[in-house]
Amino acid sequence: MRQLFFEHKKHPLLPFKKFMLRVFFYFSFSLLLIVFSLGIGTFGYHYFGEIAWIDAFYNASMILTGMGPVNEMITVKAKLFSSFYALFSGIAFLSTFAVIFAPIAHRMLHILHFQDDENK
């Protein structure tokens, strides 16, 4: 469990197999975030937009990836949900990207710190 958290700069570099386990854990967490976000959008578009489940999923997927809405929202509740879901989706997309690349960026910075210490 300890290898899932980031090591301090004074600690040795994590072995590659444990690093890959860390990457897998963070990638899995980001997949859960995507599934959770799609679930919120699908349910909301189906309930507030009164559209079929497959169309609600399609609309939620398109909003979550930044492509834009597919179905026109007619009612005020549907337009409000669509607006707030679009704002949420922007944050969720950026958060997912950050979670996926955090272990990779940390390892690169850790390696660069070791190289900097060797030059002193």
C-alpha positions in Angstrom: 0.0 0.0 0.0 2.9 2.3 0.7 4.0 2.3 -3.0 0.7 4.0 -3.9 1.7 7.2 -2.2 4.6 9.3 -3.4 8.0 9.0 -1.9 9.9 11.9 -0.5 12.7 13.4 -2.6 15.3 12.1 -0.1 14.0 8.5 -0.5 15.3 6.2 -3.2 13.4 5.9 -6.5 10.6 3.4 -6.5 11.4 0.1 -8.4 9.9 -0.1 -11.8 7.4 -2.9 -11.0 6.0 -0.9 -8.0 5.9 2.2 -10.1 3.8 0.4 -12.7 1.5 -0.7 -9.8 1.2 2.9 -8.8 0.3 4.0 -12.4 -2.3 1.2 -12.6 -3.9 2.3 -9.3 -4.1 6.0 -10.4 -5.4 5.0 -13.8 -8.1 2.8 -12.1 -9.1 5.7 -9.9 -9.5 7.9 -12.9 -11.6 5.3 -14.6 -13.9 5.3 -11.6 -14.1 9.1 -11.8 -15.1 8.8 -15.5 -17.7 6.1 -14.8 -19.2 8.1 -11.9 -19.3 11.3 -14.1 -21.0 9.4 -16.9 -23.5 7.9 -14.5 -24.5 11.4 -13.2 -24.8 12.7 -16.7 -26.8 9.7 -18.0 -29.2 9.8 -15.2 -29.6 13.5 -15.3 -30.2 13.7 -19.0 -32.7 10.9 -18.8 -34.6 12.3 -15.9 -34.4 16.1 -16.6 -34.2 16.0 -20.4 -36.7 13.2 -20.7 -34.7 11.4 -23.4 -34.0 7.6 -23.8 -31.2 6.0 -21.8 -29.0 5.5 -24.8 -29.4 9.1 -25.9 -28.8 10.3 -22.4 -25.6 8.2 -22.3 -24.5 9.6 -25.7 -25.2 13.2 -24.6 -23.3 12.7 -21.3 -20.4 11.2 -23.1 -20.2 14.0 -25.6 -20.4 16.7 -22.9 -17.8 14.9 -20.7 -15.3 14.7 -23.6 -15.8 18.4 -24.5 -17.5 17.7 -27.8 -20.7 19.5 -27.0 -24.4 18.6 -26.5 -26.3 16.4 -29.0 -29.9 16.7 -28.0 -31.6 20.0 -27.4 -32.9 20.6 -23.9 -36.4 22.0 -23.9 -37.4 22.5 -20.3 -35.8 24.9 -17.8 -34.8 22.1 -15.5 -33.1 20.3 -18.4 -31.3 23.4 -19.4 -30.1 24.0 -15.8 -28.9 20.4 -15.4 -27.2 20.6 -18.8 -25.4 23.8 -17.8 -24.2 22.5 -14.4 -23.2 19.2 -15.9 -21.1 20.9 -18.5 -19.3 22.9 -15.8 -18.8 19.7 -13.7 -17.6 17.9 -16.8 -14.8 20.4 -17.5 -13.5 20.0 -14.0 -13.9 16.2 -14.1 -12.0 16.0 -17.4 -9.1 18.0 -16.1 -9.0 16.1 -12.8 -8.9 12.8 -14.6 -6.1 14.0 -16.8 -4.2 15.2 -13.7 -4.7 11.9 -11.8 -3.5 9.8 -14.7 -0.3 11.8 -15.2 0.6 12.5 -11.5 2.7 9.4 -10.9 4.5 9.9 -14.2 5.3 13.6 -13.5 6.4 12.7 -10.0 8.8 10.1 -11.2 10.3 12.4 -13.8 10.8 15.1 -11.2 12.2 12.6 -8.7 14.8 11.5 -11.4 15.7 15.1 -12.2 16.2 15.8 -8.5 18.6 12.8 -8.2 20.5 14.1 -11.3 20.7 17.5 -9.7 22.1 16.1 -6.5 24.8 14.2 -8.4 26.0 17.4 -10.0 26.7 19.1 -6.7 
